[in-house]
């Protein structure tokens, strides 16, 4: 069997997590998918995957081999893209990973205009807060919110997002408005949990210093910020959420910001992609399209600009 195809099948199985999903993406049968992997293992003289009836996992050898072939497959893809690049016509599948809320609210909206300009590019938008290696996950691009620590990627700042404490007008009418972070001890605070661990504090800027204030999450905790947004709109309590998620709710007066004078520094919103010798035309086309897509201030923060100029 063709070695390069076998490598592509193996990479797809690892990225998608199953033989069935890889077979469907590559438009081959499950049996053929399994044969490619078996023949690859035979030719290498090593087992790449530990298989059970329900799942599989990489062996130590398989993990090392996978990291090596990702670079090879990327080089092959870049070589194939040279033809498209000469024609200046982006084609193929563009895989983008983004945080669930930002991806749903804003990247999905941006894709419509991109697809109108480049109809031959298929988009796979993966919504996840998983910060695993971009290349290992088979992603071309990713959205990351916050300061970046990984120097192995290229980052394009698309915009920024403020972190706002907000509540519905109904909640504030019934429970009063907090004027300092210390007032939060008398309020219901809707809290985030990460990896099933509840985050018990919020960030504020007090006298020029970032300060963490303990909160009481006695009504709702969730690992998905969208749930806290809905709960806040329905009057369940206060929430500290990014402005890209709630800016339009504030503009429509479903939510009202509080403690604005204590707001922490804004977070950068970056479009990141891996360093490559030759950036494929499909990736470059999306990078160029998104560069300047969000105005300054972005549309989710326009309400603040208008309030300052009333």
Steps between C-alpha positions, in 0.01 A plus 500: 500500500606859439707617798393864477131408495554271798659789688204724415257232624697456823509877562124523436426216745705675772348843433137384479522237771353204311539282193140566399538879506829481307346267242206736451723807458731321255208337316624145546348199675570415863664179383733686264584749774599214730706338222698818446590514869583129520722516192674808638570318828625195310734704282636683806521186711333677792155541649376860471160465666369303796156379395200390705146429386390855583805724475866528413802687634844583370791283604823673596640420157175614337512835679858567387420390144189719488698812596749432221250431223299815578798703379532279191130526414512876549791524255307288248191718540707812452653355185155419364381847592771652280283418200205682653727783605617551143136519399422725800189295566455362855361147511478216752387473860586767758492376860446772761479457877337768716359539851131394495341840563730708282489242224120482506435873537767648275710257291191322365370843398829593332513175304198597291686788334816290460309218330336746264846612391659152499224244429745215430632493857313271740499611865521275805437714810593312817367666816717415797690659787764231460843663467681200359765540233354641180687268265441186705127563485514541122383862518603769251398797716371570849351783698657561838379757754755632748876539506691237303788301646574280198775661292481226236190654339429815304233724649285764334306717745143522372347703782466511876235419756415663830400301809175641638292434809135521397146416607149544371315825583246287689767346724652840581159647576424220747846463656669836458810600303851417626729805495826340614632141468450458875125540445498165317482322837135609515413372152443177311797440270483255211834322478709310250652160565795356308564125495220472756680739738302812595682831454427690821635842405464774241765733366487877556726800453531672839733799529679392182563144618326181392324359804304178545180527705328196650143450387211287620360269234195375682260491205670367187845383398575389146796407282327671206477880515193502273297344784602782736405758237149355468465476878609864542253618234227317688578681824680220685799703613818683405748357251847605387512430128695613191353794312504309169234278655278756672567829320192471282291404805615821672421700188146358496472556880449132580805537724652796680872541582609574857835564673635647174761713678656179633509320167824301439718543192355391169602163357645471148319282248757336274485293183791258519660258257814289493830618360539358150752554224224561249160604630232331292276727296187382684647598839636827365161585348325461838772691687473787249120493518491517880768768522298814568166314501420626849492877523641699790311503724345165397125493447441327834652800682330777298251559784781622726624743236149639455445540876820705532385735225142561613 
